[in-house]
C-alpha cells in the first residue's frame, strides 16, 4: 500500500542570505548606538591619562564611521530587495570592516605607564567587543569576521609589542580566544541558517497544505468536468434556500435540464466530444441563468452524467418562470462546433416550484424529474412545468 507525501521544495541559498541580511540590518541600529556609547565611555575614562591627541582623533573617526554605517543601514533597509542583496551584503561587510579597524587601532592608546586600571579597562573593552557582538553580527558571518578579526589582531599585536613578560603565553591565549570566537560564530551562524531554513520550509509546507485543502474542497463540492457545483453542494445550498423560504412573498423554482439523446452523441462522436458538449452546455446554462429583477439568487449544478439543475430564489410566486425557461432553452440549443462539425444540441427542461409542489429538496427534484421526463416523452426540446394539481410531497 503506497501513501502520498507532501514534498517540500528546498529553500534557496539566496533566500536564506536575504533573511540573514535582514536580521543583520534590523539588529544593526541598536548595536551601533550601544557601541558608540561604549566608545564615548572609553574616551572619557582614558583621556585623563593620555598626553597626546590620539584619543580625540580616534573618537572623532569612530563617530564618523558609526554615522556612515548608520546611514548605510537606513539606505540598505529602504532599498532592501532580492535584486539588491549583493551590493547590500558588500556594504555591510565593508562597514563592519571599517568599524573593526577603527576599534582595533585603540590598542595604540595603551601605555604601560598608565595606571593599571586604565590598562585593564582598555584591554577588557577590546577583549569583550568580539563576544558582545556575537548576537547581533554573527547572524551574517562575513560581516562578523570583518568586524572581529582586526580587533583580535590588535590583541595579538599587543601581546607581541607591549608585553615584556609572558609574551608567548599572551599570544597563545589571544590566538586561542580568536579561534574560539570564530568557532562559536560559525556555529551561531549555522544555527541561524538552519532556523531560517526550517521557518521557510514550514511556510512552504503551510502553503502546500492550504493548496491541497483547497483542491480537496473543490473536489468535494465541484464537478471536475464543468467546474459547476456538484450534487452535494447543490443539495446544501438548495436546502438553505428552502429553509429561508417565505411562502407568502417568495418561492423557489427548480429547473432540471437533461440533454436529449446524449448516448448517441457519445456513440457517434466519441466520449471526448460528449465531454466537450457537457462543458459547452454548462457554460451556456451559466450565461443564460443571469439574475433579473425577479431573481434573488441562482444556483447552477451538474447532478448527473448529462443532467444539470438550476435553482432560482424568486421574490414573488412563479411569475415569468416559464418565459425564463424558454429563453434558457433557446440559448442552450444554439448550434455549436462538435468534433469539427456543426451540431445543434437538444435538451428537455422540467420545472418544479416550492412550496407549491414540495417543501423539501429531494421531493422538489422528484417533481422536476417527472416533469422533465414528460417533456422527453413529448419529443424533447421543450419546457414542462409540473401541473398545478400535482399533490405536494409529504416527507416524514
KETORLUM-885808 format. One record per residue: x negated, y negated, z of N, C-alpha, C in turn; residue in one letter; residue number from 0. Coordinates in steps of 0.001 Angstrom, whole numbers. Atoms other than C-alpha are relative to their C-alpha. Layout:
residues N
       nx       ny       nz      cax      cay      caz       cx       cy       cz  r    k
        X        Y        Z        X        Y        Z        X        Y        Z  A  NUM
...
***
This chain:
residues 396
       nx       ny       nz      cax      cay      caz       cx       cy       cz  r    k
     -857     1192        0        0        0        0     -882    -1228        0  X    0
      835     1190      109    -1531    -3302    -1052      726    -1191      576  X    1
     -583     1228     -555     -978    -6693      549     -683    -1188     -621  X    2
      542     1212      588    -1418   -10124     -972     -502     -912     1103  X    3
      581      935     -950    -3660   -12534      881     -154    -1353     -661  X    4
      180     1357      511    -3791   -16277      525    -1493     -286     -104  X    5
     1406      289      208    -7157   -17163     -962     -255    -1481      188  X    6
      325     1390     -279    -8725   -20357      343    -1157     -418     -898  X    7
     1046      500      875   -10739   -22347    -2164    -1159     -520      836  X    8
     1147      495     -769   -14305   -23115     -976      -35    -1520       10  X    9
      109     1452     -141   -14899   -26635      308    -1297     -443     -664  X   10
     1177      449      737   -17301   -28519    -1948     -976     -717      918  X   11
     1032      686     -772   -20606   -29819     -597      153    -1502      -41  X   12
     -183     1450      109   -19804   -33306    -1869     1082     -488      945  X   13
    -1057      389     -927   -16621   -33378      190     -511        3     1439  X   14
      563      -49    -1350   -18500   -32321     3333     -921    -1198      223  X   15
      888     1162      -98   -21132   -35004     2670      811    -1278      177  X   16
     -885     1174     -113   -18336   -37550     2241      531     -130     1422  X   17
     -531       34    -1359   -16834   -36600     5613    -1090     -338     1025  X   18
     1110      291     -924   -20247   -36695     7356     -372    -1479      -42  X   19
      319     1427      131   -20996   -40159     5989     1096     -865      608  X   20
    -1109      741     -610   -17561   -41326     7059     -152      -30     1519  X   21
      252      -54    -1443   -18347   -40159    10599    -1149     -923      379  X   22
     1175      833     -282   -21750   -41891    10471      369    -1480      -10  X   23
     -366     1413      115   -20250   -45202     9357      905     -413     1153  X   24
     -917      363    -1082   -17455   -45129    11941     -707      -65     1351  X   25
      759       42    -1243   -19935   -44385    14741    -1083    -1084      -17  X   26
     1113      941      134   -22427   -46939    13397      207    -1314      710  X   27
     -255     1316     -610   -20737   -50089    14735     -326      -21     1499  X   28
      346       34    -1432   -20814   -49268    18484    -1448      351      270  X   29
     1396     -381     -197   -24247   -47674    18110     -925    -1201     -200  X   30
      827     1186      252   -25768   -50832    16601      139    -1034     1106  X   31
     -224      973    -1079   -24179   -53040    19256     -720      436     1267  X   32
      674     -514    -1200   -25468   -50796    22056    -1517     -118     -141  X   33
     1449       85      219   -28967   -50665    20509     -494    -1445      113  X   34
      402     1398      -94   -29080   -54459    20213       -7     -475     1454  X   35
      -19      345    -1423   -28097   -54837    23871    -1225      558      718  X   36
     1200     -599     -593   -30905   -52436    24863    -1233     -789     -411  X   37
     1146      769      483   -33348   -54432    22703     -139    -1318      768  X   38
       48     1257     -758   -32405   -57663    24486     -503      257     1416  X   39
      479     -344    -1344   -32930   -55969    27855    -1496      280        5  X   40
     1440     -258      108   -36343   -54737    26716     -774    -1308      -96  X   41
      672     1307      155   -37284   -58240    25643      -30     -752     1319  X   42
      -65      733    -1268   -36125   -59782    28931     -868      649     1068  X   43
      778     -703    -1026   -37864   -57089    31009    -1494     -112     -239  X   44
     1443      -57      292   -41238   -57140    29222     -613    -1354     -311  X   45
      584     1295      402   -41659   -60746    28107     -771     -704     1118  X   46
      814      656    -1039   -42841   -61980    31554    -1423      560      118  X   47
     1305     -632     -131   -45771   -59584    31296     -786      -28    -1303  X   48
      684       77     1293   -46730   -60375    27703     -456    -1429     -251  X   49
      553     1324      242   -49015   -63291    26903       97     -411    -1466  X   50
      -69      301     1435   -48512   -63072    23118     1453     -234     -423  X   51
    -1335      233      546   -45576   -63929    20886      566     1249     -676  X   52
     -400    -1227      684   -45259   -60315    19767     1461      352      298  X   53
    -1358     -405     -354   -42063   -59608    21711     1046     -920     -621  X   54
     -930      928      621   -40409   -62761    20374      193      347    -1478  X   55
      -93     -386     1417   -41244   -61736    16810      757     1310     -145  X   56
     -636    -1327       84   -40138   -58161    17489     1508      -98      169  X   57
    -1443       95     -221   -36714   -59071    18911      672     -743    -1144  X   58
     -568      741     1136   -36171   -61511    16038      165      912    -1205  X   59
      -58     -924     1143   -37000   -58881    13404     1063     1068      229  X   60
     -978    -1042     -301   -34926   -56219    15154     1427     -537     -123  X   61
    -1333      605      120   -31942   -58569    15383      378     -191    -1464  X   62
     -267      163     1427   -32250   -59383    11678      327     1336     -648  X   63
     -258    -1337      543   -32423   -55670    10818     1379      500      435  X   64
    -1306     -441     -506   -29382   -54981    13022     1131     -704     -741  X   65
    -1020      743      743   -27400   -57732    11275      142      555    -1412  X   66
      -38     -570     1348   -28355   -56332     7868      708     1359       12  X   67
     -621    -1323      -83   -27355   -52827     8944     1498     -109      299  X   68
    -1399      192     -337   -24090   -54121    10401      811     -369    -1247  X   69
     -694      384     1225   -23107   -55813     7147       -3     1138    -1022  X   70
       45    -1170      885   -24211   -52702     5263     1111      985      357  X   71
    -1094     -867     -432   -21747   -50711     7356     1349     -540     -477  X   72
    -1261      606      437   -18968   -53164     6532      220      229    -1495  X   73
     -106     -184     1451   -19690   -53015     2794      257     1466     -340  X   74
     -169    -1434      265   -20000   -49216     2862     1408      459      364  X   75
    -1342     -383     -430   -16718   -48903     4749     1051     -472     -992  X   76
     -996      550      930   -14827   -51160     2330      -79      641    -1375  X   77
      176     -590     1331   -16273   -49528     -780     -145     1510       53  X   78
      178    -1436     -182   -16184   -46006      588      930      760     -943  X   79
     -745     -841      939   -15099   -43663    -2187     -929     1093     -486  X   80
      802    -1139      461   -16239   -40416    -3732    -1019     -406    -1060  X   81
      922      436     1044   -17833   -42274    -6637    -1183     -788      529  X   82
     1078      824     -561   -19974   -44431    -4327     -812      718     1063  X   83
      636     -725    -1098   -21166   -41704    -1984    -1526      -33      -84  X   84
     1456      -86      128   -24708   -41505    -3390     -688    -1264      474  X   85
      684     1223     -399   -25620   -45168    -3007      302     -358     1448  X   86
     -297      226    -1415   -23834   -45387      364     -944      824      871  X   87
      923     -858     -754   -25939   -42454     1596    -1409     -581      -10  X   88
     1342      576       83   -29132   -44111      350     -137    -1239      875  X   89
       57     1210     -817   -28316   -47427     2025        9      332     1488  X   90
      -36     -373    -1413   -27520   -45731     5328    -1325      591      455  X   91
     1322     -556     -331   -30779   -43775     5263    -1047    -1105       46  X   92
      955     1112       15   -32739   -46906     4327      175     -894     1223  X   93
     -249      806    -1190   -31066   -48898     7108     -499      679     1257  X   94
      488     -739    -1162   -31819   -46164     9638    -1523       -3       52  X   95
     1465       26       44   -35450   -46087     8468     -545    -1355      455  X   96
      430     1335     -440   -35802   -49867     8908      162     -155     1506  X   97
     -215       65    -1438   -34298   -49599    12372    -1022      812      760  X   98
      982     -851     -674   -36588   -46726    13322    -1390     -599      -16  X   99
     1328      619       92   -39711   -48525    12079      -94    -1204      938  X  100
       11     1178     -870   -38763   -51720    13927     -111      405     1459  X  101
      126     -473    -1378   -38272   -49818    17163    -1375      607      260  X  102
     1285     -680     -219   -41479   -47825    16652    -1144     -984      255  X  103
     1109      951     -199   -43688   -50948    16459       34     -619     1393  X  104
      -34      476    -1385   -42547   -51786    20001    -1147      589      818  X  105
     1102     -623     -733   -45371   -49461    21087    -1191     -941      127  X  106
     1127      940      -67   -47775   -52310    20336      182    -1030     1113  X  107
     -193      843    -1183   -46230   -54192    23261     -531      675     1253  X  108
      543     -730    -1147   -47718   -51526    25521    -1384     -544      345  X  109
     1286      519     -477   -50581   -52792    27622     -310      669     1327  X  110
      348     -674    -1261   -52352   -50694    30269     -181     -965     1167  X  111
      186      982    -1069   -52951   -53916    32191     1327     -446      606  X  112
    -1294      367     -544   -49207   -54406    32675      297      814     1254  X  113
     -426     -806    -1146   -47562   -53262    35903      525     1354     -460  X  114
     -362    -1361      375   -46825   -49561    35939     1481      107     -381  X  115
    -1425     -125      308   -43042   -50049    35958      311     -550    -1394  X  116
     -204      556     1334   -43289   -52186    32789     -442     1004    -1065  X  117
      464    -1024      942   -45322   -49476    31029     1015     1153      -93  X  118
     -957    -1110      -10   -42877   -46771    32131     1319     -402     -659  X  119
    -1255      464      598   -39877   -48884    31089      -81       75    -1517  X  120
      168      -19     1452   -41219   -49260    27552       -3     1433     -517  X  121
       90    -1388      457   -42071   -45540    27250     1339      729      134  X  122
    -1300     -648     -187   -38719   -44441    28669      968     -403    -1108  X  123
     -870      462     1082   -36928   -46585    26093     -313      754    -1285  X  124
      381     -671     1242   -38901   -45060    23202      283     1504       49  X  125
     -282    -1430     -136   -38530   -41522    24551     1498      262      -49  X  126
    -1437     -232     -100   -34822   -41945    25195      778     -311    -1269  X  127
     -745      385     1199   -33831   -43510    21867      376     1191     -891  X  128
     -376    -1144      858   -34026   -40266    19814     1118      841      586  X  129
    -1034     -823     -628   -31956   -38338    22346     1342     -723       31  X  130
    -1251      750     -108   -29386   -41123    22776      681     -193    -1359  X  131
     -589      195     1331   -28878   -41433    19006      486     1301     -639  X  132
     -424    -1285      560   -28130   -37734    18522     1485       17     -349  X  133
    -1445     -124      199   -24377   -38005    18945      506     -842    -1165  X  134
     -508      907     1026   -23950   -40952    16554     -656      201    -1360  X  135
      736      -53     1269   -26643   -40433    13905     -212     1405     -544  X  136
      317    -1355      469   -27191   -36669    13766     1132      618     -800  X  137
    -1058     -523      855   -23842   -36209    12020     -457       46    -1455  X  138
      591      -24     1336   -25799   -37075     8868    -1507       83      190  X  139
     1373     -295     -394   -29227   -35507     9310    -1039     -893     -669  X  140
     1025      865      603   -31219   -37574     6738     -101    -1364      687  X  141
       24     1295     -675   -30209   -40832     8476     -611      133     1388  X  142
      569     -203    -1335   -31078   -39427    11903    -1506      156      -64  X  143
     1446     -208      119   -34520   -38239    10785     -710    -1291     -405  X  144
      604     1270      420   -35187   -41580     9082     -147     -948     1183  X  145
       66      864    -1172   -34487   -43346    12393     -964      534     1052  X  146
      713     -598    -1139   -36148   -40908    14795    -1481      222     -273  X  147
     1395     -391      255   -39381   -39837    13088     -990    -1148      170  X  148
      946     1094     -287   -41017   -43315    13112     -187     -227     1499  X  149
      103      195    -1445   -40233   -43608    16832     -832     1106      627  X  150
      784    -1112     -531   -41604   -40147    17569    -1460     -128     -416  X  151
     1381      244      420   -44678   -41047    15520     -687    -1027      872  X  152
      600     1011     -880   -45204   -44088    17742     -414      604     1335  X  153
      375     -667    -1251   -45262   -41816    20811    -1291      804     -165  X  154
     1258     -719      276   -47934   -39626    19211    -1142    -1003     -109  X  155
     1013     1066      113   -49816   -42821    18334     -397     -506     1381  X  156
      314      430    -1373   -49558   -43944    21964     -882     1024      702  X  157
      786    -1045     -660   -50901   -40587    23191    -1434        6     -502  X  158
     1329      -39      583   -53881   -40838    20821     -815    -1263      283  X  159
      731     1271      -49   -54747   -44519    21196      -30     -616     1389  X  160
     -106      764    -1242   -53530   -45855    24517     -301      805     1250  X  161
      295     -805    -1187   -54239   -42917    26843    -1475      372        6  X  162
     1423     -350     -146   -57724   -42249    28176     -175     1395      581  X  163
       40    -1354     -566   -56978   -39062    30089     1276      724     -391  X  164
    -1128     -847      411   -54633   -36181    29264      482     -333    -1417  X  165
     -378      374     1369   -54721   -37332    25648      578     1189     -757  X  166
     -458    -1192      724   -54356   -33826    24240     1356      466      532  X  167
    -1242     -446     -600   -51614   -32939    26711     1176     -890     -423  X  168
    -1070      912      399   -49576   -36080    25951      345      166    -1487  X  169
     -256     -198     1428   -49990   -35462    22218      822     1254     -239  X  170
     -740    -1254      147   -48801   -31868    22521     1438     -170      470  X  171
    -1364      227     -508   -45845   -32937    24656      820     -821     -996  X  172
     -700      842      968   -44927   -35632    22084      428      813    -1220  X  173
     -321     -829     1171   -45093   -33125    19218     1107      993      342  X  174
    -1040     -956     -406   -43045   -30544    21154     1350     -707      131  X  175
    -1250      760     -171   -40475   -33206    22065      600     -354    -1364  X  176
     -471      323     1353   -40274   -34261    18416      645     1219     -647  X  177
     -538    -1229      587   -39790   -30653    17283     1328      378      643  X  178
    -1231     -343     -714   -37135   -30107    19965     1158     -892     -453  X  179
    -1033      933      452   -35213   -33232    18936      475      358    -1411  X  180
     -349     -342     1375   -35337   -32192    15262      831     1281      -48  X  181
     -759    -1260      -32   -34119   -28649    16043     1417     -235      506  X  182
    -1330      286     -549   -31265   -29944    18176      839     -772    -1017  X  183
     -722      793     1002   -30343   -32475    15486      477      874    -1151  X  184
     -394     -899     1092   -30320   -29786    12796     1184      868      413  X  185
    -1095     -838     -483   -28081   -27567    14944     1282     -825      143  X  186
    -1161      884     -149   -25786   -30511    15723      617     -296    -1365  X  187
     -498      295     1348   -25532   -31422    12038      669     1222     -619  X  188
     -588    -1233      533   -24864   -27775    11127     1376      256      623  X  189
    -1290     -173     -672   -22087   -27587    13733     1039     -976     -548  X  190
     -915      984      564   -20574   -30787    12353      466      429    -1395  X  191
     -364     -468     1339   -20690   -29391     8818     1001     1147       85  X  192
     -906    -1142     -147   -19045   -26162     9952     1379     -457      477  X  193
    -1271      503     -505   -16389   -28082    11880      800     -678    -1111  X  194
     -678      686     1105   -15589   -30263     8867      472     1011    -1035  X  195
     -378    -1020      982   -15566   -27234     6563     1231      769      466  X  196
    -1177     -701     -526   -13134   -25396     8862     1236     -893      -58  X  197
    -1121      934       36   -10965   -28505     9109      562     -144    -1405  X  198
     -458      137     1385   -10825   -28927     5320      640     1294     -490  X  199
     -602    -1277      388   -10142   -25212     4851     1400      133      602  X  200
    -1328      -49     -630    -7267   -25499     7334      988     -880     -748  X  201
     -882      880      777    -5860   -28434     5358      414      677    -1306  X  202
     -305     -704     1252    -6122   -26421     2135      986     1131      262  X  203
     -876    -1123     -342    -4501   -23434     3847     1423     -485      275  X  204
    -1329      549     -286    -1625   -25597     5121      708     -383    -1295  X  205
     -601      372     1283    -1070   -26990     1614      439     1240     -777  X  206
     -350    -1216      725    -1114   -23489      139     1213      685      619  X  207
    -1151     -611     -674     1312   -22200     2771     1272     -766     -335  X  208
    -1164      813      358     3655   -25115     2067      438      291    -1439  X  209
     -331     -297     1397     3440   -24375    -1660      666     1375     -117  X  210
     -598    -1340       26     4177   -20678    -1059     1411      -37      569  X  211
    -1333      103     -600     7086   -21551     1222      986     -669     -960  X  212
     -865      678      974     8454   -23942    -1401      385      949    -1127  X  213
     -284     -972     1055     8139   -21188    -4012      996     1055      472  X  214
     -939     -986     -549     9887   -18676    -1751     1396     -590      145  X  215
    -1303      657     -126    12634   -21194    -1049      676     -133    -1356  X  216
     -557      109     1349    13050   -21747    -4776      518     1351     -484  X  217
     -434    -1330      405    13231   -18002    -5374     1267      411      731  X  218
    -1169     -382     -792    15809   -17679    -2597     1262     -725     -444  X  219
    -1180      816      292    18100   -20432    -3878      124     -417    -1460  X  220
      -49      422     1396    17290   -20969    -7558      -60     1196     -940  X  221
       63    -1010     1051    17890   -18894   -10655    -1298     -189     -773  X  222
     1315      188      627    14405   -18257   -12140       59     -296    -1493  X  223
      -83      206     1444    15597   -18324   -15756      431    -1426     -344  X  224
     -583     1292      367    17629   -21549   -15780     -322    -1119      988  X  225
      275      959    -1084    16476   -23265   -12530     1270     -599      591  X  226
    -1236      397     -658    20141   -23692   -11613       71      662     1374  X  227
     -258     -698    -1257    21425   -22764    -8175      393     1448     -295  X  228
     -443    -1383      172    21863   -19024    -7739     1269      226      839  X  229
    -1252     -295     -693    24858   -17272    -6201      -87     -363     1488  X  230
      132      265    -1434    23514   -17631    -2657      170    -1484      310  X  231
     -106     1427     -259    23071   -21388    -2847     1391     -518     -378  X  232
    -1347      405      408    26346   -21785    -4736     1012      274     1110  X  233
     -967     -353    -1035    28285   -19962    -2010     -151     -885     1228  X  234
      230      862    -1161    26660   -22021      761      525    -1413     -259  X  235
     -427     1365      308    27271   -25355     -969     1514      -86     -178  X  236
    -1440       15      240    30779   -24492    -2102      775      192     1306  X  237
     -676     -206    -1291    31713   -23252     1380       18    -1285      820  X  238
       33     1283     -708    30601   -26588     2859     1044     -966     -574  X  239
     -995      867      619    32755   -28435      320     1413      388      433  X  240
    -1325     -456     -410    35759   -26302     1235      286     -360     1454  X  241
     -184      355    -1410    35195   -26931     4958      341    -1480      156  X  242
     -225     1438      -81    35234   -30692     4296     1262     -428     -744  X  243
    -1134      315      869    38325   -30483     2090     1177     -558      808  X  244
    -1232      577     -537    41258   -32727     2936     1072      167    -1062  X  245
     -968     -347     1028    44166   -31234     1030      913    -1123     -410  X  246
     -918     1090      328    46154   -34450     1138     -596     -985     -997  X  247
      633     1039      841    43621   -36675     -639    -1081      533     -916  X  248
     1087     -528      826    41091   -34344    -2278      272     1457     -338  X  249
     -136    -1401      401    40746   -30990    -3973    -1317      501     -550  X  250
     1173     -654      575    38179   -28520    -5262      424      670    -1303  X  251
     -236     -686     1273    38076   -27412    -8897    -1198      893     -287  X  252
     1059     -962      277    36085   -24302    -9721      163      502    -1426  X  253
       -4     -475     1386    35224   -23542   -13369     -970     1163     -136  X  254
      843    -1158      267    33924   -20105   -14241     -216       77    -1509  X  255
      344       41     1419    32095   -20190   -17606     -696     1311     -357  X  256
      581    -1277      416    31361   -16883   -19344     -267      -37    -1503  X  257
      378        8     1419    29520   -16502   -22665      734     1140     -717  X  258
     -721    -1014      782    31644   -14686   -25236     -990      830     -827  X  259
      779     -926      840    30093   -11612   -26889    -1512     -142      226  X  260
     1427      193     -278    26768   -12098   -25141     -812     1252     -330  X  261
      717    -1243      300    25838    -8427   -25583     -386       59    -1474  X  262
      321       -4     1433    25994    -8887   -29358    -1193     -917     -306  X  263
     1156      888      182    23527   -11773   -29081    -1284      755      317  X  264
     1185     -785     -359    21039    -9510   -27286     -281     1084    -1040  X  265
      180    -1091      965    21647    -6683   -29764     -485     -523    -1355  X  266
      307      509     1344    21389    -8844   -32908    -1259     -865      -42  X  267
     1122      961        8    18757   -11402   -31883    -1142      386      956  X  268
     1021     -387     -955    16861    -9728   -29034      212     -699     1343  X  269
     -186      512    -1354    16641   -10378   -25306     -639    -1375      186  X  270
      600     1323     -105    14307   -13351   -25705      954    -1070     -512  X  271
     -987      931      532    16919   -15048   -27835     1170     -141      976  X  272
    -1066       69     -993    19521   -14152   -25223     -371     -917     1158  X  273
      461      891    -1074    17439   -15844   -22532      -14    -1458     -470  X  274
       16     1355      555    16990   -18864   -24803     1410     -579      -43  X  275
    -1394      449       41    20774   -19055   -25258      485     -395     1395  X  276
     -432      303    -1367    21361   -18943   -21492     -621    -1303      503  X  277
      649     1250     -425    18812   -21692   -20895      656    -1206     -672  X  278
     -610     1111      713    20375   -23890   -23577     1408     -296      533  X  279
    -1345      208     -540    23896   -23351   -22233      -68     -649     1380  X  280
      137      605    -1336    22710   -24181   -18713     -303    -1487     -100  X  281
      305     1417      190    21234   -27462   -19975     1239     -763     -466  X  282
    -1217      667      499    24469   -28285   -21815     1037     -131     1113  X  283
     -939       84    -1124    26541   -27490   -18730     -403    -1138      932  X  284
      463     1082     -879    24387   -29795   -16609      274    -1362     -622  X  285
     -188     1286      668    24569   -32563   -19200     1478     -382      -81  X  286
    -1428      293      182    28336   -32266   -19670      753      -62     1318  X  287
     -668        2    -1303    29107   -31973   -15951     -306    -1264      798  X  288
      321     1252     -688    28153   -35543   -15181     1208     -490      784  X  289
    -1074      464     -868    30152   -37230   -12494      765    -1146     -657  X  290
     -852     1083      499    33033   -39530   -13357      716     -624     1190  X  291
     -700      680    -1079    35395   -41708   -11353      767      966      895  X  292
     -814     -910     -808    37475   -38744   -10254     -858     1054      705  X  293
      867    -1035     -559    34462   -36558    -9370     -840     -590     1123  X  294
      814      429    -1135    32896   -36984    -5926    -1337      722       -5  X  295
     1214     -812      -21    30368   -34171    -6220      147     1169     -954  X  296
      -23    -1129      921    29428   -31497    -8756    -1141      944      327  X  297
     1007    -1032     -258    27513   -28233    -8309       45     1015    -1123  X  298
       82     -953     1110    26330   -26015   -11176     -887     1158      422  X  299
      778    -1180     -382    25088   -22455   -10679      160     1092    -1049  X  300
     -105    -1226      802    24372   -19241   -12560      192     1139      981  X  301
     -314    -1011    -1014    26013   -16398   -10658      -56     1415     -548  X  302
       96    -1332      594    25577   -13503   -13090     -797      -62    -1282  X  303
      800      -58     1219    23947   -12382   -16303      332    -1098     -985  X  304
     -412     1033      949    25985   -14642   -18602     1137     -836      578  X  305
    -1057      741     -667    28244   -16282   -16028     -558    -1224      717  X  306
      345     1247     -663    27980   -19874   -14877     1226     -499      744  X  307
    -1118      520     -780    30068   -21681   -12341     -240    -1468      301  X  308
       74     1427     -294    30798   -25363   -11834     1037     -297     1068  X  309
     -913      371    -1077    32334   -26666    -8629       75    -1509       53  X  310
     -217     1440      -87    33826   -30134    -8527      759     -321     1279  X  311
     -751      567    -1110    34868   -32034    -5445      671    -1252     -533  X  312
     -767     1078      619    37636   -34378    -6597      629     -893     1060  X  313
     -601      931     -946    39033   -37464    -4931     1518      -47     -129  X  314
    -1446     -109      136    42554   -36507    -5980      318     1453     -300  X  315
     -336    -1364      381    44502   -33396    -6929     -544      288    -1399  X  316
      621     -500     1226    43862   -31670   -10271       90     -948    -1189  X  317
     -179      956     1093    44416   -34849   -12343    -1230      -31     -907  X  318
     1066      134      984    42326   -34741   -15508     -971     1146      -81  X  319
      995    -1064      -20    40518   -31484   -14763       30      805    -1300  X  320
      -56     -749     1255    41778   -29769   -17940     -684     -755    -1133  X  321
      674      809     1014    40610   -32663   -20125    -1514       77      183  X  322
     1432     -133     -273    37215   -32473   -18418     -507     1356     -469  X  323
      399    -1345      413    37070   -28707   -19043      -64      105    -1523  X  324
       13      -26     1455    37933   -29206   -22724    -1241     -719     -552  X  325
     1209      713      446    35113   -31742   -23072    -1246      863      218  X  326
     1129     -888     -277    32682   -29323   -21428      -57     1134    -1017  X  327
      -56    -1073      990    33842   -26526   -23733     -505     -496    -1353  X  328
      414      557     1290    33342   -28764   -26763    -1516     -207      -50  X  329
     1435      307        8    29823   -29826   -25771     -853     1256      104  X  330
      767    -1245     -130    28685   -26333   -24794      -68      748    -1324  X  331
     -110     -846     1195    29806   -24786   -28093     -457     -692    -1281  X  332
      577      608     1192    27991   -27149   -30450    -1076      922     -582  X  333
     1013     -888      609    25701   -25342   -32973    -1396     -258      569  X  334
     1375       76     -494    22127   -24644   -31890     -882      912     -836  X  335
      954     -877      687    18996   -23049   -33323     -325     1169      915  X  336
      273    -1199     -773    18581   -19484   -32121     -731      990     -883  X  337
      826     -907      804    15823   -17214   -33409     -159     -534    -1419  X  338
      219      699     1264    15209   -19770   -36182     1224       47     -914  X  339
    -1247        9      770    18854   -19511   -37283     1011     -893      710  X  340
    -1053      805     -590    21876   -21716   -36736     1012      925      682  X  341
     -894     -855     -780    24108   -20279   -34044      972     -894      771  X  342
    -1001      756     -740    27368   -21566   -32552      489      858     1166  X  343
     -416     -811    -1149    27880   -20267   -29017     1492     -155      275  X  344
    -1406       23     -389    31326   -19451   -27674       89      386     1468  X  345
     -169     -310    -1423    32416   -19478   -24041     1471      -40      343  X  346
    -1352       44     -554    35574   -18876   -22061      -96     -582     1402  X  347
       44      697    -1286    36384   -21024   -19027     1292      275      756  X  348
    -1135     -172     -892    38671   -20088   -16152      -97     -979     1146  X  349
      -11     1051    -1018    39694   -22712   -13602      930      392     1135  X  350
     -824     -184    -1192    40969   -22320   -10042     -152    -1234      869  X  351
      -28     1205     -819    41912   -25059    -7594      179      354     1464  X  352
     -191     -152    -1444    41667   -25344    -3830      510    -1331      542  X  353
     -560    -1175     -698    43673   -25453    -1710     1172      660     -724  X  354
    -1192     -470      709    46323   -24745    -4358        0     1514     -201  X  355
       45    -1426      333    45130   -21242    -5347     -683      850     1069  X  356
      704     -751    -1048    42866   -20212    -2464     -668     -994      929  X  357
      627      870     -994    41279   -21610      661    -1405      461      376  X  358
     1351     -494     -260    38081   -19527      713     -699      243    -1330  X  359
      742       34     1248    35308   -19466    -1844      101     1313     -762  X  360
      -42    -1273      744    35384   -15734    -2667     1375      205     -652  X  361
    -1327     -108      591    39141   -15910    -3253      150     -967    -1170  X  362
      -60      979     1079    38747   -19029    -5371     -729      525    -1239  X  363
      738     -600     1114    36144   -17255    -7526      827     1097     -651  X  364
     -823    -1091      534    38508   -14288    -7905     1123     -553     -891  X  365
    -1067      609      805    41306   -16537    -9183     -568     -548    -1303  X  366
      635      546     1205    38967   -18330   -11603     -428     1109     -934  X  367
      424    -1136      815    37636   -14983   -12793     1191      588     -763  X  368
    -1199     -525      667    41170   -13771   -13557      440     -934    -1122  X  369
     -372      973     1040    41889   -16993   -15483     -973       75    -1168  X  370
     1006      -89     1061    38606   -16626   -17401      250     1229     -873  X  371
     -264    -1207      795    39448   -13048   -18476     1286     -146     -821  X  372
    -1198      287      785    42879   -14237   -19579     -366     -791    -1247  X  373
      467      771     1152    41082   -16776   -21816     -702      901    -1001  X  374
      703     -925      891    38883   -13995   -23230     1003      877     -769  X  375
     -988     -849      668    41911   -11756   -23965      788     -759    -1056  X  376
     -710      829      979    43436   -14666   -25839     -892     -382    -1171  X  377
      905      245     1120    40465   -14709   -28215    -1261     -743      366  X  378
     1202      711     -434    37877   -16611   -26168      -67    -1416     -524  X  379
      248     1370      457    36514   -20063   -26842     1159     -907      429  X  380
    -1114      806     -456    39172   -21642   -24700      -52     -172     1525  X  381
     -100      289    -1428    40054   -23008   -21252     1317      544      508  X  382
    -1213     -519     -607    42549   -21293   -18973       25     -408     1473  X  383
     -173      373    -1405    43796   -22792   -15706      941     1009      641  X  384
     -861     -956     -706    45250   -20408   -13136     1416     -554       94  X  385
    -1405      416       34    49033   -20506   -13224      393     -630     1328  X  386
     -473      671    -1212    50831   -22756   -10757      659      951      978  X  387
     -684     -936     -883    52765   -19774    -9439     -917     1095      522  X  388
      934     -974     -554    49580   -17887    -8559       73      -60     1514  X  389
     -136      -22    -1459    50010   -16795    -4950    -1347     -266      647  X  390
     1256      224     -701    47334   -18184    -2631     -482     1269      691  X  391
      578    -1157     -669    44948   -15554    -1293      -57     -248     1496  X  392
       82      121    -1462    45145   -14938     2424    -1065      964      472  X  393
     1129     -843     -433    41847   -13672     3809      -91      -30     1501  X  394
      121      -60    -1451    41598   -12470     7337    -1402     -422      418  X  395
***
